[in-house]
Amino acid sequence: MFHSVKAILFLLGIKERAHFVIAEVLEQLSKDGKLESVYVSKFKAGIASREGADYNYTYSEKTASELVVMAGEFVKRMNWLKDNV
C-alpha cells in the first residue's frame, strides 16, 4: 500500500518525508473528488496495523488476512488513480 501511494505522490511532484504526509495527500485527493474516502481509511488502517505489530506486538492471522484483501483493493485503486491524476 505504502509504495503504491508513494508512486502517486511522485506523479504529483511530492516528495514525502513522513508517513503522515501520505495520509494528508490522500485526504486532499478525497476532498478534491479524485479518491473515495474509504481508501484513506484503508491506508490509515494499514498504518495502524503495522505500527501495532511493530511496536506493540499486536497481530493476528485474522488481521493479516484482512489486510491482504484490503491492500489488494487499495493497490488496484492506486493503479487506476495513477492514470487519472
C-alpha positions as CSV (number, residue, x, y, z in Angstrom):
1,M,0.0,0.0,0.0
2,F,2.8,2.4,1.0
3,H,4.7,2.1,-2.2
4,S,1.7,2.3,-4.5
5,V,0.6,5.6,-3.0
6,K,4.2,6.9,-3.0
7,A,4.1,6.4,-6.7
8,I,1.0,8.7,-6.8
9,L,2.9,11.3,-4.8
10,F,5.8,11.1,-7.2
11,L,3.5,11.7,-10.1
12,L,2.1,14.7,-8.3
13,G,5.7,16.0,-7.7
14,I,5.5,15.5,-3.9
15,K,8.4,14.0,-2.0
16,E,7.3,12.9,1.4
17,R,9.5,12.5,4.4
18,A,6.9,11.1,6.8
19,H,4.0,8.7,6.7
20,F,1.5,11.2,7.9
21,V,2.2,13.3,4.7
22,I,0.9,10.4,2.6
23,A,-2.4,10.3,4.6
24,E,-2.7,14.1,4.2
25,V,-2.3,13.9,0.4
26,L,-4.8,11.0,0.3
27,E,-7.3,13.1,2.3
28,Q,-6.8,16.0,-0.1
29,L,-7.4,13.8,-3.1
30,S,-10.6,12.6,-1.4
31,K,-11.7,16.2,-0.8
32,D,-10.9,17.0,-4.5
33,G,-13.2,14.2,-5.5
34,K,-10.4,12.1,-7.1
35,L,-10.4,9.4,-4.4
36,E,-13.1,7.8,-2.3
37,S,-12.6,8.3,1.4
38,V,-12.7,4.6,2.0
39,Y,-9.2,4.4,0.6
40,V,-7.9,7.0,3.1
41,S,-9.4,4.8,5.8
42,K,-7.8,1.7,4.4
43,F,-4.4,3.3,4.3
44,K,-4.7,4.6,7.9
45,A,-5.9,1.1,9.0
46,G,-2.8,-0.4,7.3
47,I,-0.5,2.0,9.1
48,A,-2.2,1.4,12.4
49,S,-1.9,-2.4,12.0
50,R,1.8,-2.2,11.0
51,E,2.6,0.1,14.0
52,G,0.6,-2.2,16.3
53,A,2.6,-5.2,15.1
54,D,6.0,-3.4,15.1
55,Y,5.8,-1.5,18.3
56,N,3.1,-3.3,20.5
57,Y,3.5,-6.8,19.2
58,T,-0.3,-7.0,18.5
59,Y,-1.1,-9.0,15.4
60,S,-3.2,-12.0,14.4
61,E,-3.7,-14.2,11.4
62,K,-7.2,-12.8,11.0
63,T,-5.9,-9.2,10.9
64,A,-3.2,-10.2,8.4
65,S,-5.7,-11.9,6.1
66,E,-8.0,-8.8,6.2
67,L,-5.1,-6.6,5.4
68,V,-4.1,-8.7,2.4
69,V,-7.5,-8.2,0.9
70,M,-7.6,-4.5,1.8
71,A,-4.1,-4.0,0.3
72,G,-5.2,-5.7,-2.9
73,E,-8.2,-3.4,-3.3
74,F,-6.0,-0.3,-2.4
75,V,-3.3,-1.1,-4.9
76,K,-5.9,-1.6,-7.7
77,R,-7.4,1.8,-6.9
78,M,-3.9,3.4,-6.9
79,N,-3.2,1.8,-10.3
80,W,-6.4,3.4,-11.6
81,L,-5.5,6.7,-10.0
82,K,-2.0,6.9,-11.5
83,D,-3.6,7.2,-14.9
84,N,-6.2,9.7,-13.8
85,V,-4.3,12.2,-11.5
